C-alpha cells in the first residue's frame, strides 16, 4: 500500500502543475501548438464538467482553480484512506 500512497503523492502535484501550466499556456500559445494540444487531451476532460456546472464569472474562467482545489482534496482523502488500511 505504501506504493499506492507514493503514486498518489506523485500524481497530485503533477496534475496540479499540469492544470497550472495549461491555464498559463492558453494565454501565450496557439490552440494548435503541440504542447498545448497534448496538455488539452489530459486536462480538458477534467475541466469540462466543472465549466458546465459553474456559472459565468464575468468572462473569468475559474474552473482551473476549482480543479486544482478538487485534485488536492481528493489526493488528501485518498492518502488518508490508504493509510487507514494499515
Buried (B, 14 or more C-beta within 10 A) or exposed (E): EEEEBEEBEEBBEEBBEBBBBBBEBBEEBEEEEEEBEEBBEEBEEBBEEBBEEEEEEEEEBEBBBBBBEEBBEEBEEBBEEBEEEE
